[in-house]
C-alpha cells in the first residue's frame, strides 16, 4: 500500500508511465470503467475547491467507485477529533482517503494511521495532483518534456514546489522567479537539484521575471495569495506586480510557448486577461487534465492498471 503525498512519491519511471496511462484514459473515457467497482473513496476538503473536488468526484465515479465528499466542518475533525483517529476510523469504511488540508504534517500523520492509501489534494507545502495535470498538458502540446524550459513566476508556494519536483523528474530546466523573500523553501530546491542532476535538467532561482521568461517553452503562474494567507493579501499585492504573467513576458519566451495557470485565476493580478484568454494559453486543457491524471493515479495506487 502506498500514498501520494508528494510528487517525490513517484519515481522517474513511474511518473511518465502514469502520464501514459492518463493519456490513454483521456483518449478512451470508458477505459477501466469498472476497475474500482465496489470501492469507496473519501474526499475531504479543509479548504475550498472547484477543480479538485469535481474532477476527483467525477473520476471516482467513472472508475466505478463511490465518492464520499466531506468538508472538515461536516466531520468531527471540525470539533477537535484528531487526524489520527479520523484516519483509523475512515480506513474501516473506505478504500482510500483524498485530503485537502493546511500543513503537510497532517497528511503525513494521516498516512501513518490510515490503513488505506492517502492522497494529497493540496497542502500548504505541495499540490502534487496539479503537477501531474501540468506535465500531461505540457506533453500534449510540446511532445517531449526533456530539455524544455519551464518558468514559474510569482509566489514560491505549494504549486511551485510540486512543479520543481515534477519538472526536474521529467528532465526539464525549471526556472522560478519570485520576489525576494518569497522563494521556494530550500529543502524542496535542494531535492529538485538532486533530481535535476540525475535527469539532466536544471534548477534556477531568480528575482528577474524577464530574464526567466526569455526562451521559455512553458510559462506558469499561480495566485499571489494562497488559501490561508488572506491577511497578507494587501502586502503581497505591493510586492508581486512585476511578476505578473503579461504579454510582455510571453513575447520574450519561445514563439511556441504555452501558458499554464492552475486556476482559480485572479485576472489582472498574477495574469492578464490578454494572456489567459490568448492563443498561447492552454489553461482549460490543464484543468481538464486533472480528471485524467487523477484517474490514472487512483488506478496505480490500487494496482489495477
Ligand atoms: N487548481 C486547483 O486545485 O483548483 P481548486 O482549488 O479549484 O481545486
Boltz pocket constraint, residues with backbone or C-beta under 6 A from the ligand:
constraints:
  - pocket:
      binder: B
      contacts: [[A, 48], [A, 49], [A, 50], [A, 51], [A, 52], [A, 53], [A, 121], [A, 122], [A, 130], [A, 262], [A, 263], [A, 264]]
      max_distance: 6.0
